[in-house]
Amino acid sequence: MGKTIAEKIITSHLVSGKMNLGEDIGLRIDQTLTQDATGTMAYLEFEAMGVPRVKTERSVAYVDHNTLQSGFENADDHSYIKYIAKKHGIYFSRPGNGICHQLHLERFGIPGKTLIGSDSHTTTGGGIGMLSFGAGGMDVAVAMGGGEYHINMPAMVKINLIGVLSPWVSAKDVILAILQKLSVKGGVGKIIEYGGEGVKTLTVPERATITNMGTELGATTSIFPSDEITRQFLEAQGRGDCWIELKPDEDAVYDEIIDLDLSSLEPLAACPHSPDAVKPVKDLEDIKIDQCCIGSCTNSSYLDMMRVAAVLKGKTIHPDVSLTIGCGSKQVYHMLAMNGALADMIAAGARILECACGPCIGMGQSPKSGGVSLRTFNRNFEGRSGTADAQVYLVSPETAAVSALTGKFTDPRILGEAPEITMPEHFLVNDNLIVPPVSEALMETVEIERGPNIKAFPTSQELEASVEKKAVLKVGDNITTDHIMPAGAKILPYRSNIPYLSNFCFGVCDQSFPARCKEQGGGIVIGGHNYGQGSSREHAALVPMYLGIKAVVAKSYARIHCANLANAGLIPLQFDQESDYDKIDQMDDLSFPNIRAELEKGCAVTMKDLTKGIEIKLTAVLTPRQRQMVLAGGLLNYTGKAAQKSEA
């Protein structure tokens, strides 16, 4: 039986486990990336492991999230990351160089290699045929130390692309159409592989837009073939020597095949407050807008920016609209400056931002109260923009640009003939903002700078024989990591300071949660479906652990957050009967009288609601390895014990 592209890469990187659907497998990781909002914690964890030098083929530390330096905190974090990278064998991408996913695609990604990153949109690498996973920082630290990366063997889904996109319809509309069809839960437990004749019509940046937002499907990852178009892109980046062809075997077997006719698509928008709340732009054209933000790791490529510049050239932004534009990398920014496209944007009235995540992560440019904001980003979760009641829509760069001119939602097809933008034969390559590490011989000459905002990694203890705590919070479906641990300019600078960060935990849902946890000595969180969707930020597990949360009991989980809970030593438990969710109220007294023994045996977990006098059966959403991790108090404790055993 033939193999899919993903199965071929998994086969060549399989270290442990068997490739049976749903079985735990361990993969060798070739490359890692971090960004500064999650990177500091990942490197604190790496230091705690005691490994002197990274063991991957290439590890890169990017600074792209916390670039708004309104105090010392972000600058201190950047300094810490810089010296950690220099000492331990990691390449360091300086602030201003660009967004990690765009940069990694340009400068480091290699078809057929494995990549994990402490950011959920690491899946962007699938655009050039990498098997790329978003992961928690602790998983990245383990991979840098030479350890395996564990996932449950996913199902293989092929999306068969047919036809060609019509003028003014873009890759963003492709992934929005898929989200409309499958929902934010439709990719859970699956790898999405793109094939069909339509693939040949998409450039690498367009493919990367689609794999980037595959994360919003809940997919393990997404991947395109590595073909002639991939080769041309890598050669234009001066890296043609790393190209290999990757395609599925002709007799490859997929668990599901979905046909998508590209020629049938139209401009689309994801409406507040979910990436799968998708409608045609033409159905929204009466809505007045206040802001347009173009950029993010989803839509900030040279191709995207040239299309935007063509729309704006010779025109002026509507007087009621604020338009911001942020390029994905210094390379893109420099090329726009050289060819005059940047001047066209500036002349039209666009506000040019630095090459960073910026508004996408709530770092500046928050809309006005109740404002309507069109964004070319990947998420429009409530409050993520920094304005609690903002109405955020996700659209293509073309839709955002034309709407910025008209002052309302506008279908870009009204512009008539679309400009013909082609990929450059040669990109302008200048890696002067990428700092290589020192040689192994010089490691001891590098001293790590630690500012006062960098606190020690929080420790956890082995799981007790029994747990008795209150249900300190009950939440509904689709709780995101933005709900659990918000981002934004006011909070992100404290990602290295778990004690201070804990004051904001679940602030979007219930501002009294941190105080209640401290008063009750921790507790249990009750959740609905798809608990923990969104960003890979492990702080959404570490901070609850710091506050004394012992377990989450939910209807279902998002993949990365479920793994992060186990890494932190928290138990992800799932209702056997969904109706049992309705039986529990916030502040009920809950007891798990045999929790340690039940996890050791791998059997069902018994939860008693002492307030209601009822007993509920639960399933621990853990692999055998993760059970041992939770029993030990988390991945670091588990890794330390394993190291002690091997030394003995």
Secondary structure, DSSP 8 states (H G I E B T S, - for coil): -B--HHHHHHHHHEEES---TT-EEEE--SEEEEEHHHHHHHHHHHHHHT-SS--SSEEEEE--SS---SSHHHHHHHHHHHHHHHHHT-EEE-TTSB-HHHHHHHHT--TT-EEEESSGGGGGGGGGT-EEEE--HHHHHHHHTT--EEEE--EEEEEEEES---TT--HHHHHHHHHHHH-TTTTBTEEEEEESGGGGGS-HHHHHHHHHGGGGGTBSEEE--B-HHHHHHHHHTT-GGG---B---TTB--SEEEEEEGGG---EEE-TT-TT-EEEGGGGTT-B-SEEEE-TTTS-SHHHHHHHHHHHTT----TT-EEEEE-SBHHHHHHHHHHTHHHHHHHHT-EEE-SS-GGGGTSS----TT-EEEE-SS---TTTTS-TT-EEEE--HHHHHHHHHHTB---GGGG-S-------SS-----TTEE----GGGGGG------TT-----------S-EEEEEEEE--SS-BHHHHS--STTTGGGTT-HHHHGGGTTTTT-TTHHHHHHHHTSEEEE--TTBTBS---THHHHHHHHTTEEEEEES-B-HHHHHHHHHTT-EEEEESSGGGGGG--TT-EEEETTHHHHHHHT--EEEEETTTTEEEEEEE---HHHHHHHHHTSHHHHHHHHHHHHH-
